[in-house]
């Protein structure tokens, strides 16, 4: 179910800030800024701000764990089947900010690992972040 799709931080220092929400967000959903500087669900090829720590609706506030370059996150919902051969490949955001797809169209994140058994989960680092990253499509190796 959609309510179980989410991201959790695996590495990096947690940095939490409160922002105004302009969208309905689920806890664990990736989010980004809109043109007015409010928080909305993340979409592919845009700068990811971080992970919503609680559910929010439009016109409320939401606490966001800000992601920085190198921070690794666990995504527990993917479109495709995760396996060892996928490590090092890029993935794209799909389903708003709740899942990724094993395609390399926009290069939103790089797969850094998995647990070796769960084919619907992966670990990744995002390339296109709101703070401190060069942007989508830029090689970061």
N, C-alpha and C positions, 0 to 999 in steps of 0.2 A: 504493500500500500504506500501511497504517496507520503503519508505521515512518517514512515520509517526511512525515507531517503534523506540523507544528510551528510554533512562534513564535520569532522572533528580534527582539532590540531593534534599533531604527533610530535613535532619538534618546534623549537623557537620560543621566544619569550612572549607570554601572553600580554597583549596591550589592549585594554578595553576602554572604549569611549561610547558616549551616548549621543545619538543622532535622532533627528526627526525622520519619521517614516512617511513615505508617500505611496506605499504599496502594502499589500498583505504578505507578510513573511512568516515562514515557519521557523521554529528553533532549529539551528543547524544548517540553515540555508545560506548560500553565498549571496552577498549583496554588493552593490556598487552605488555610486552617486548618480543622481539624475542631473539635468541641466540647472536645477535650482539648488543643488547641493544637499538634497534630501536623499534618503536611502530607498532603493528599489531592489527587486530581485535581479541578480546578475544574469547577463546574457553573453553569448559568445562574442569574441573580438572586442570586448570593452574591458576597462580596468577594474579588476576585482578589488573591493575594499577589504572584505573580511567575512567572518561567519557571524550571523545573527545568533545571539545567545538565548533568545526567547522569542516566542511568537509575537508579532506586532500587526497592527492594522494601520491603514492610512490615517494620518493626523494624530498618531501617537508617537512615543519615542521608543527606541530600541537600542539595547546594548550590543555593540559589535566588537568582536575580537579581531583587531586589525592584523592583516597578513603582511609580512615583509619578505623580500627576496630570500630564498632558501628555506623558508618555513615549509615543513612537510605536513600535508593534511591527508586524512583517510576519507575516501569517498565510498560510502556503502551502497551505492547504486550506480551501475553502469549499463550502457546499451552495448552489448557485445559480450564476449567471453574472455575473461582475464586469464592469462597464462604467462609463464616465464618469458616467452618470446616477445611479449608486449613491453617489457621493461626497457626504458630508454626511448620509447615512442612517444609521440605527442597525442593528446586527447583534446576534444572540444567540449564546451559546456552544452548541455541540452536540458530540456524540461525546466526552463527558467534557471534558477540557481540551485536546483536540487539533484542534478545527476550529470554525468559525463558520458560521452559516446566515444568509442574506440575508432574515431576517424581523425585525420590529421589536416582538415581543411583550414582551420584558423589557428591551430597551435596554442590553445589557451594554457595548457599545462604539460609537463613532462612526467611520465610514469616513472617513479623511483623504486617501486617494489610492490609486493603483495604478501599475503600470509602463506602462500604456497598451496592453499586448499580452496579458499572461497572465491569462486569464479565471478562473483558479482561485486567484489570489492577491490580497491587498489589504493596505493599511496602515491601522491604526486606533489609537485611544486608548481605553483602558478607563475607563468612568465609575464603576464600582463596584469600588473597590480596598480592600484590607484597611487601608491607611494613607493618610490625607490626601484622601479623596474624599467627596462628599456622598451617594453611593449610587445605585443603579439607579433610573431613572425621574425623576431630578432633572435639570432643564435646566442645562447647563454652558456655555452660550454667553454 
